[in-house]
């Protein structure tokens, strides 16, 4: 609803007027309207003065208006993609997140011209009809996807193409039917609208028609930030998990557009843009640096609270694709390319390994293939070696190799990955496997993380056994050389303190199952089997109730440390 006294700025795109904002001062409003006209996609801009009469009636008067004919930019080109998700077997499958993400990439050039999300595209008949009439976009997209989904030979491309066209016809018929329905407007919460739609539709149609309503609502906003702000405000007010899931999918659609550039604002390099994308995915983006600070604050809060998992994955995927791209990480100064890469590396390497496992390993290695001199198989081999050497220590390097072994790099360079494991076997002491600057606890935990990564890896069983045995040997040697267990079980300390320290050590996750852990547990068992252990454990606690509580707490700690239930 318009304020009682304000100047309303409206913009025309695709023959439709839509409200962009309200401003108090006329000269400021006119100046803002003229700025919209600087966009070659803008067909017109006008300023409407709204004011309330004494009798309460609203009066409108046009104070500025300019329209123009926009020249057709010519054919809209399909964006080339090299991978496609699993086949959609039924029309409903095309409404899923992976399918919409692919639409976002394929039709990026078109969607940026009309400011429409994939969700709007497939739930609004007019938008679906418009893209079907636009050049050869749909046939070209169908051909490409059919080829990608049948190149392994399990189906003929023509047969798959016919299946996709049939599904598109069914989607179009469904959208056309929904176009004629009188549906409630989205004037309050999304869940409230969903409930009203449920009263009008069957169970199978409720979610679909709710998305039709949302698409109509978003259709009045012909800019990405406006759509994102609207969706974030709806999500902030929503507590229903299913409604949040639906909104999350559409927010992910918007984040697949170029609005991300407006969110990030100016960045000195692609490397920093990638870092900031990952910050945003975690809900930690510095909003003050954005051109859309208010909206970013909402988005940050939602992402940090874990309410937008699909949007988070969209941002992570975008960061990985940018890292894998041929674009320079520091375009203005090629001499800073290596430093820019290290900036990204520092962001994606954590104490437990790579930030997003195999996807991050694949993206980092792909980027390095563009930085090494060799090409082909030799270039990939060199990139893998360079990536391993770039890790902070051999334990993280091993986790990287475990992640990489589960990517496409392993198909052609599996032997190169296995060969690098010799570098791990060379580390016969914990200080050679993990950073010396780490504390004793952190070094043991890092080695344990590497042990777990190997156990969960796709390496052959014999390789996994050799690696885990090697790490266990290194950890056992460290316990012996540094007398870790003996220091925890110092004979001058009271029995209760010694027992608690030892059990806490076993329960802390600093050691994997194996010889090192067995050595620590044997020391505990020796204490437990001592004469009158319970009485000696509570020695000095005069209150019987407190003594019993101390024993109960200790027994619970024993269970957590793996001493049985």
ABEGO torsion letter per residue (X at the ends): XBBABBBBBBBBBGGBBBBABBBABAAAAAAAAAAAAABAABAEBBBBBBBBBAAGBBBBBBABBBBBBBBBAEBBBBBBBABBBBBBABAAAAABAAAAAAAAAAAAAAAAAAGBBAAAAAABAAAAAAAAABEAAAAAAAAAAAAAAAAAGABBAAAAAAAAAAAAAAAAAAAAAAAABBBBBBABBAAAAAAAAAAABBAAAAAAAAAAAAAAAAAABABAAAAAAAAAAAAAABABAAAAAAAAAAAAAAAABAAAAAAAEBBABAAAAAAAAAAAAAGABBAAABABAAAAAAAAAAAAAGABAAAAAAAAAAAAAAAABABBABAABAAAAAAAAAAAAAAABBAAEBAAEAAAAAAAAAAAAAABABBEAAAAAAAAAAAAAABABAAAAAAAAAAAAABAAAAAAAAAAAAAAAAAAABABAAAABBAABBAAAAAAAAAAAAAAAAABABBAAAAAAAAAAAAAAAAAAAAAAGAAAAAABAABBAAAAAAAAAAAAAAGABBBEAAAAAAAAAAAAAAABBGAAAAAABGBABAAAAAAAAAAAAAAAAAAGAEX
